Amino acid sequence: MDSTGAADGDLAGRLETAVADRLDERVEWDITVETTDCTTVSLPDRRLVVRRRDGPDGIDHWTLELAADGATVSKFGPFETPDGLTERVGTLLESEVRYTVCCDG
């Protein structure tokens, strides 16, 4: 169990349910648990990379990266709950991929 009370594999299961509910069988997709802290949702035109981070007081937080054409195009988070994270993942599954201009370096 992690500090949120969810089993380690629970986030991958929640992501799988969110993707299946949103896309059904219209698009080919795959979920890969890279490490205990990184899970990837792959679609033909994009990848969503979820990373777990230690948050304040030892409570898990998550970040979300949207990648297309081999490059990260947007970053989201940190998310404090799996519900907020899976909601954003659901939105990004079918939204138009747009590049974000970043100014941090």
Contacts in CASP RR format, 6 or more apart in sequence:
PFRMAT RR
TARGET T0000
AUTHOR 0000-0000-0000
METHOD contacts of the structure
MODEL  1
MDSTGAADGDLAGRLETAVADRLDERVEWDITVETTDCTTVSLPDRRLVV
RRRDGPDGIDHWTLELAADGATVSKFGPFETPDGLTERVGTLLESEVRYT
VCCDG
1 7 0 8 1.000
1 8 0 8 1.000
2 8 0 8 1.000
2 52 0 8 1.000
2 60 0 8 1.000
3 58 0 8 1.000
3 59 0 8 1.000
3 60 0 8 1.000
4 59 0 8 1.000
4 60 0 8 1.000
4 81 0 8 1.000
4 82 0 8 1.000
6 82 0 8 1.000
8 36 0 8 1.000
9 33 0 8 1.000
10 82 0 8 1.000
11 39 0 8 1.000
11 50 0 8 1.000
11 52 0 8 1.000
11 62 0 8 1.000
11 82 0 8 1.000
11 85 0 8 1.000
12 31 0 8 1.000
12 33 0 8 1.000
12 39 0 8 1.000
13 31 0 8 1.000
14 82 0 8 1.000
14 86 0 8 1.000
15 31 0 8 1.000
15 39 0 8 1.000
15 41 0 8 1.000
15 50 0 8 1.000
15 86 0 8 1.000
15 89 0 8 1.000
16 31 0 8 1.000
17 86 0 8 1.000
18 86 0 8 1.000
18 87 0 8 1.000
18 89 0 8 1.000
18 90 0 8 1.000
19 29 0 8 1.000
19 31 0 8 1.000
19 41 0 8 1.000
19 89 0 8 1.000
19 90 0 8 1.000
19 93 0 8 1.000
22 90 0 8 1.000
22 93 0 8 1.000
22 94 0 8 1.000
23 29 0 8 1.000
23 93 0 8 1.000
23 94 0 8 1.000
27 43 0 8 1.000
27 44 0 8 1.000
28 43 0 8 1.000
28 44 0 8 1.000
29 41 0 8 1.000
29 42 0 8 1.000
29 43 0 8 1.000
30 41 0 8 1.000
30 42 0 8 1.000
31 39 0 8 1.000
31 40 0 8 1.000
31 41 0 8 1.000
31 42 0 8 1.000
32 39 0 8 1.000
32 40 0 8 1.000
32 42 0 8 1.000
33 39 0 8 1.000
34 40 0 8 1.000
36 52 0 8 1.000
37 51 0 8 1.000
37 52 0 8 1.000
37 53 0 8 1.000
38 49 0 8 1.000
38 50 0 8 1.000
38 51 0 8 1.000
38 52 0 8 1.000
39 49 0 8 1.000
39 50 0 8 1.000
40 47 0 8 1.000
40 48 0 8 1.000
40 49 0 8 1.000
40 50 0 8 1.000
41 47 0 8 1.000
41 48 0 8 1.000
41 50 0 8 1.000
41 89 0 8 1.000
41 93 0 8 1.000
43 93 0 8 1.000
45 68 0 8 1.000
45 97 0 8 1.000
46 66 0 8 1.000
46 67 0 8 1.000
46 68 0 8 1.000
46 92 0 8 1.000
46 97 0 8 1.000
47 66 0 8 1.000
47 67 0 8 1.000
47 68 0 8 1.000
47 70 0 8 1.000
48 64 0 8 1.000
48 65 0 8 1.000
48 66 0 8 1.000
48 67 0 8 1.000
48 89 0 8 1.000
48 92 0 8 1.000
48 93 0 8 1.000
49 64 0 8 1.000
49 65 0 8 1.000
49 67 0 8 1.000
49 72 0 8 1.000
50 62 0 8 1.000
50 63 0 8 1.000
50 64 0 8 1.000
50 85 0 8 1.000
50 89 0 8 1.000
51 62 0 8 1.000
51 63 0 8 1.000
51 64 0 8 1.000
51 65 0 8 1.000
52 60 0 8 1.000
52 61 0 8 1.000
52 62 0 8 1.000
53 60 0 8 1.000
53 61 0 8 1.000
53 62 0 8 1.000
53 63 0 8 1.000
53 78 0 8 1.000
54 60 0 8 1.000
54 61 0 8 1.000
55 61 0 8 1.000
55 78 0 8 1.000
59 80 0 8 1.000
61 77 0 8 1.000
61 78 0 8 1.000
61 79 0 8 1.000
61 80 0 8 1.000
62 77 0 8 1.000
62 78 0 8 1.000
62 79 0 8 1.000
62 82 0 8 1.000
62 85 0 8 1.000
63 75 0 8 1.000
63 76 0 8 1.000
63 77 0 8 1.000
63 78 0 8 1.000
63 79 0 8 1.000
64 75 0 8 1.000
64 76 0 8 1.000
64 77 0 8 1.000
64 79 0 8 1.000
64 85 0 8 1.000
64 88 0 8 1.000
64 89 0 8 1.000
64 92 0 8 1.000
65 72 0 8 1.000
65 74 0 8 1.000
65 75 0 8 1.000
65 76 0 8 1.000
66 72 0 8 1.000
66 73 0 8 1.000
66 74 0 8 1.000
66 75 0 8 1.000
66 76 0 8 1.000
66 92 0 8 1.000
66 97 0 8 1.000
67 73 0 8 1.000
68 97 0 8 1.000
73 97 0 8 1.000
73 98 0 8 1.000
73 99 0 8 1.000
73 100 0 8 1.000
74 98 0 8 1.000
74 99 0 8 1.000
74 100 0 8 1.000
75 100 0 8 1.000
76 88 0 8 1.000
77 88 0 8 1.000
79 85 0 8 1.000
79 88 0 8 1.000
END
